[in-house]
Amino acid sequence: MRFMVIVKANKSSEAGEMPSLELLQQMGAFNEELAAKGYMLAGDGLHPSSNGSRLSWNAGKLTVTDGPFAETKELIAGYWVVDMPSKEAVLETFSRCPPPHGHGNGEIEIRKIFEPEDFAGVAPPEMIEREREMRAQLER
């Protein structure tokens, strides 16, 4: 099962403050553990929202809004995508993650990623199969 582990932003990450060398070393060791076990599919930190944009649609009309965005608690500072056997395994593993903002601070959110078969009963089988084939090509 694939999961996205989302690092929530805070005032420091939104201000563009870089992590300490100590935190970088701790996160590097944690990432190496995830990779060595074959769990880690992706993971990156994100620049602050002041460098980003949002696209939103209302009644088919597109609006582009440049950052920064006000609600820090709704923003993402980084992420991992992991492939692990269960949500419980993700919780156990990430309970050993260094606090993502250093000094014992931070918050992460764990969300299961939809797989093509999750759409059975909604999407026709041929659409699900095309999605599987496309994902297989992306993994090469």
C-alpha positions as CSV (number, residue, x, y, z in Angstrom):
1,M,0.0,0.0,0.0
2,R,1.2,3.5,-0.8
3,F,0.9,6.3,1.6
4,M,1.8,10.0,1.5
5,V,3.3,11.3,4.6
6,I,2.9,15.1,4.7
7,V,5.1,17.4,6.7
8,K,2.9,20.3,7.8
9,A,4.4,23.8,7.4
10,N,5.0,26.2,10.2
11,K,6.0,29.9,10.5
12,S,9.7,29.0,10.2
13,S,9.3,26.9,7.0
14,E,7.1,29.5,5.5
15,A,9.7,32.1,6.3
16,G,12.2,30.1,4.2
17,E,14.4,29.2,7.2
18,M,16.7,26.3,6.4
19,P,16.9,23.4,8.8
20,S,19.9,23.0,11.0
21,L,22.8,20.7,9.9
22,E,21.8,18.4,12.8
23,L,18.2,18.0,11.6
24,L,19.5,17.5,8.0
25,Q,21.7,14.7,9.3
26,Q,18.9,13.1,11.3
27,M,16.5,13.3,8.4
28,G,19.2,11.9,6.1
29,A,19.7,8.9,8.4
30,F,15.9,8.3,8.6
31,N,15.5,8.5,4.8
32,E,18.4,6.1,4.4
33,E,16.6,3.6,6.7
34,L,13.4,4.0,4.7
35,A,15.3,3.5,1.4
36,A,17.2,0.5,2.7
37,K,14.0,-1.3,3.7
38,G,12.5,-0.5,0.2
39,Y,9.8,1.7,1.6
40,M,10.7,5.1,0.2
41,L,9.4,5.9,-3.2
42,A,9.9,9.7,-3.0
43,G,10.5,12.4,-0.5
44,D,11.3,16.1,-0.7
45,G,11.1,19.4,1.2
46,L,9.2,22.2,-0.4
47,H,10.0,25.9,-0.8
48,P,7.7,28.3,1.1
49,S,4.3,29.1,-0.4
50,S,5.7,32.6,-1.2
51,N,7.4,30.9,-4.2
52,G,4.2,29.0,-5.2
53,S,0.9,29.6,-6.9
54,R,-2.6,28.1,-6.6
55,L,-5.0,27.3,-9.4
56,S,-8.6,27.3,-8.5
57,W,-11.8,26.8,-10.5
58,N,-15.2,28.1,-9.8
59,A,-18.0,27.3,-12.2
60,G,-15.3,26.5,-14.8
61,K,-13.5,29.8,-14.4
62,L,-9.8,29.5,-13.6
63,T,-8.1,31.8,-11.1
64,V,-4.3,31.8,-10.5
65,T,-3.2,33.2,-7.1
66,D,0.5,33.7,-6.3
67,G,1.7,33.0,-2.7
68,P,2.3,33.5,0.0
69,F,-0.8,31.9,1.5
70,A,-2.1,33.0,4.9
71,E,-3.2,29.7,6.6
72,T,0.1,28.1,7.6
73,K,-1.7,25.1,9.2
74,E,-3.1,24.2,5.8
75,L,0.3,24.3,4.0
76,I,2.8,21.5,3.3
77,A,6.5,21.9,3.9
78,G,7.5,18.5,2.5
79,Y,6.5,14.9,2.0
80,W,7.4,11.3,1.6
81,V,5.7,8.7,-0.6
82,V,6.2,5.3,0.9
83,D,5.1,1.8,0.0
84,M,4.4,-0.1,3.2
85,P,2.2,-3.1,4.2
86,S,-0.3,-1.2,6.4
87,K,-1.2,2.2,8.0
88,E,0.0,0.7,11.3
89,A,3.4,0.0,9.8
90,V,3.6,3.6,8.6
91,L,2.6,4.9,12.1
92,E,5.2,2.7,13.8
93,T,8.0,3.7,11.4
94,F,7.2,7.4,11.4
95,S,6.8,7.6,15.2
96,R,10.7,7.3,15.0
97,C,11.0,10.2,12.6
98,P,12.9,13.2,13.8
99,P,10.5,16.1,14.5
100,P,10.5,17.8,11.1
101,H,11.0,21.3,12.2
102,G,13.7,20.6,14.8
103,H,13.7,21.5,18.5
104,G,11.1,18.8,19.1
105,N,8.5,20.5,16.9
106,G,6.5,19.6,13.8
107,E,3.5,17.7,12.6
108,I,3.1,15.1,9.9
109,E,-0.1,13.7,8.4
110,I,-0.4,10.2,6.9
111,R,-2.8,9.6,4.0
112,K,-3.4,6.4,1.9
113,I,-3.0,6.9,-1.8
114,F,-5.7,5.7,-4.1
115,E,-4.8,2.7,-6.2
116,P,-6.6,1.9,-9.5
117,E,-8.6,-1.0,-8.0
118,D,-10.1,1.4,-5.4
119,F,-12.2,2.8,-8.3
120,A,-13.8,-0.6,-9.1
121,G,-17.6,-0.1,-9.2
122,V,-17.1,3.5,-10.4
123,A,-14.8,3.3,-13.3
124,P,-15.2,0.6,-16.0
125,P,-12.6,-2.2,-15.9
126,E,-10.8,-1.1,-19.1
127,M,-10.2,2.4,-17.6
128,I,-8.8,0.8,-14.5
129,E,-6.5,-1.4,-16.6
130,R,-5.3,1.6,-18.6
131,E,-4.4,3.4,-15.4
132,R,-2.4,0.3,-14.2
133,E,-0.6,0.2,-17.5
134,M,0.3,3.9,-17.4
135,R,1.6,3.5,-13.8
136,A,3.7,0.5,-14.8
137,Q,5.3,2.6,-17.5
138,L,6.1,5.4,-15.1
139,E,7.8,2.9,-12.8
140,R,10.3,1.9,-15.5
